[in-house]
Amino acid sequence: MDILKTILLVIVVIAAAAVGLIKGDFFSADQKTSQTKEYDETIALPSDRYPETAKHIKDAINEGHSDVCTIDRDGAEERREQSLKDVPPKTGYDRDEWPMAMCKEGGEGASVEYISPADNRGAGSWVGHQLTDYPDGTKVLFTIQ
């Protein structure tokens, strides 16, 4: 009977490890911040309304930029200057930054893409409206809907 218990225990442990490895959240040393719930709020940017901005955010996150924005409005102008300093303006386009300048994670090293002004400004207005009631220091997970 003891051997059956031991075999059953080994099978359960192997099954749990297999499930964890398949899901990608077991034995992982480099989990993203969002997987450990180190954020206060979540917003989902509607990709059908702002496709260029959504693509840029998704690409930037996949390249290693944070998917969490720690709101810090006071430092936004300085971070915007840092992130855009090596990206010249281009006629007919806006320079979209991820992480955004209003995020502590933004600034130097941010991903910057040229996108249409309507998409960029529409998304910026939508995000600003979503974050209006959140105080500085709030950590917001950005997802793409």
C-alpha positions as CSV (number, residue, x, y, z in Angstrom):
1,M,0.0,0.0,0.0
2,D,2.9,2.4,0.8
3,I,4.3,1.9,-2.7
4,L,0.9,2.9,-4.3
5,K,0.8,6.1,-2.2
6,T,4.4,6.9,-3.3
7,I,3.6,6.3,-7.0
8,L,0.4,8.4,-6.7
9,L,2.3,11.2,-5.1
10,V,5.0,11.1,-7.8
11,I,2.3,11.2,-10.5
12,V,0.6,14.2,-8.8
13,V,3.9,16.1,-8.6
14,I,4.8,15.4,-12.2
15,A,1.3,16.5,-13.4
16,A,1.5,19.7,-11.4
17,A,4.9,20.5,-12.8
18,A,3.8,19.8,-16.3
19,V,0.8,22.0,-16.0
20,G,2.9,24.8,-14.6
21,L,5.5,24.5,-17.4
22,I,2.8,24.5,-20.0
23,K,1.1,27.6,-18.6
24,G,4.6,29.3,-18.3
25,D,4.2,30.5,-14.8
26,F,6.0,27.7,-12.9
27,F,9.8,27.6,-12.3
28,S,10.0,31.0,-14.2
29,A,12.7,33.3,-13.0
30,D,11.7,36.2,-15.2
31,Q,8.0,36.7,-14.8
32,K,6.6,40.0,-15.8
33,T,5.4,42.4,-13.1
34,S,1.8,42.0,-14.1
35,Q,1.9,38.2,-13.5
36,T,2.7,38.8,-9.9
37,K,-0.2,41.4,-9.4
38,E,2.1,44.3,-8.8
39,Y,-0.5,46.8,-10.1
40,D,-3.5,48.6,-8.7
41,E,-5.8,49.0,-11.7
42,T,-6.2,47.6,-15.2
43,I,-7.4,49.3,-18.4
44,A,-7.9,47.7,-21.8
45,L,-7.1,50.0,-24.8
46,P,-9.7,49.3,-27.6
47,S,-7.6,48.2,-30.6
48,D,-10.6,48.6,-32.9
49,R,-10.7,52.4,-32.1
50,Y,-6.9,53.0,-31.9
51,P,-5.2,50.3,-34.0
52,E,-1.9,52.1,-34.5
53,T,-1.5,52.9,-30.8
54,A,-2.6,49.4,-29.8
55,K,0.0,47.8,-32.1
56,H,2.7,50.1,-30.9
57,I,2.0,49.3,-27.2
58,K,1.8,45.6,-27.9
59,D,5.0,45.6,-29.9
60,A,6.8,47.7,-27.2
61,I,5.7,45.4,-24.4
62,N,6.8,42.3,-26.5
63,E,10.2,44.0,-26.9
64,G,10.6,44.2,-23.1
65,H,9.0,47.6,-22.1
66,S,6.8,47.6,-19.1
67,D,3.0,46.8,-19.4
68,V,2.5,48.7,-16.1
69,C,2.4,52.5,-15.9
70,T,3.1,54.1,-12.6
71,I,1.3,57.5,-12.9
72,D,3.6,60.5,-12.3
73,R,2.1,63.5,-14.0
74,D,4.6,66.0,-12.6
75,G,7.6,64.4,-14.5
76,A,5.8,64.0,-17.8
77,E,7.3,66.9,-19.7
78,E,10.9,65.9,-18.8
79,R,10.3,62.3,-19.7
80,R,8.7,63.4,-23.0
81,E,11.8,65.4,-23.9
82,Q,14.0,62.5,-23.0
83,S,12.1,60.0,-25.1
84,L,11.7,62.2,-28.1
85,K,15.1,63.9,-28.2
86,D,16.5,61.5,-30.9
87,V,13.3,61.1,-32.9
88,P,12.7,64.1,-35.1
89,P,9.2,65.3,-35.9
90,K,7.8,64.0,-39.2
91,T,5.2,65.8,-41.3
92,G,1.8,64.2,-41.1
93,Y,2.7,62.0,-38.1
94,D,2.7,62.1,-34.3
95,R,5.5,60.5,-32.3
96,D,3.8,57.9,-30.0
97,E,5.8,56.9,-26.9
98,W,5.5,53.7,-24.8
99,P,5.7,53.8,-21.9
100,M,3.9,57.1,-22.0
101,A,5.5,60.3,-20.6
102,M,3.1,60.4,-17.7
103,C,4.4,57.0,-16.5
104,K,7.5,56.8,-14.3
105,E,8.6,54.0,-16.6
106,G,8.7,56.4,-19.6
107,G,11.4,58.7,-20.7
108,E,14.9,57.8,-21.9
109,G,14.8,54.5,-23.7
110,A,11.1,54.5,-24.4
111,S,9.8,53.0,-27.7
112,V,8.8,55.8,-30.1
113,E,6.8,55.2,-33.3
114,Y,5.4,57.5,-35.9
115,I,1.6,57.1,-36.1
116,S,-1.3,59.1,-37.4
117,P,-2.3,62.1,-35.4
118,A,-6.0,61.0,-35.2
119,D,-5.1,57.6,-33.7
120,N,-2.4,59.0,-31.3
121,R,-4.5,61.9,-30.0
122,G,-7.7,59.9,-29.8
123,A,-5.9,57.2,-27.8
124,G,-4.2,59.9,-25.6
125,S,-7.6,61.5,-24.9
126,W,-9.1,58.1,-24.1
127,V,-6.3,57.1,-21.8
128,G,-6.3,60.4,-20.1
129,H,-10.1,60.1,-19.4
130,Q,-9.6,56.6,-18.0
131,L,-6.9,57.7,-15.7
132,T,-8.4,61.0,-14.5
133,D,-9.5,59.8,-11.1
134,Y,-6.3,57.8,-10.3
135,P,-3.8,59.7,-8.2
136,D,-0.1,59.8,-8.9
137,G,1.6,56.6,-7.7
138,T,-1.2,54.4,-9.0
139,K,0.2,51.4,-10.9
140,V,-2.0,50.7,-14.0
141,L,-1.7,47.5,-16.1
142,F,-2.3,48.2,-19.7
143,T,-3.9,45.5,-21.9
144,I,-5.0,45.6,-25.5
145,Q,-8.7,44.7,-26.2
